[in-house]
Amino acid sequence: MVSFDNLSGVIDLSPARAETIRKTYLLLGLSVGGALCGGYVGAQSDALVQLFTGWLGWILAMLLLNAIPRVAIAARHNPVWGVTALLVNGLVSGVVLAPILRIASFYAPGTIEIAMLMTVIVFGCVTLFVMSSKRTFSAPRGLMIGISVSILAAMVLNAFLNIGVLGMFIAAGIGIFGVCILIYATSDVLHNPYADSPIPGALILFAGLFNVFVAILNILLRLNRRR
């Protein structure tokens, strides 16, 4: 029932809960910014690309991506250490994508920009919706707005970047999937009566957004390779 309500329910927001979810999205924005910086640095560094292409780098990435969120959760009541861990988690998440970002930049120019734009659009749309929610959080309304924006964004991207009809449908589909993930995760955070800090929620939301970006990038990369 809870799982269904996460996408179809309306949640009453107390002032404290509304403030917590807003702080959660502000921290999510910090993680996203860190990931963008980490991805840029990683893609420009030959050493990082080589490191995370091999098995040693893969093991290191898995260790870091599992350890840093644990540190953030453990330090969730410490504003300095908790927020620092969130930022570092975003940076590392971007850096470990160095190999795929480098491949995309060489073999499918424009793919990174499309994946990044769709991810940022999904994130921005849901963030604005959450920030504007005062007394209630309506998952169906969030989905409706997010789906409409995803379709419109895919059409605009096709007009300016000429990604093709198939690329447009794929971008819109992944955008819609991303909206569903964020709305679901947001509802899940709001349903949790034991949420005593915005940091765990920001980690959950970032993981969903990160997976959306990787999915968009992989699909668009394969689409460009088949042309």
Helices and strands as residue ranges (DSSP letters): H 2-8, E 10-12, H 15-44, H 46-53, H 55-74, H 79-95, H 98-107, H 111-132, E 136-138, H 139-161, H 164-191, H 198-225
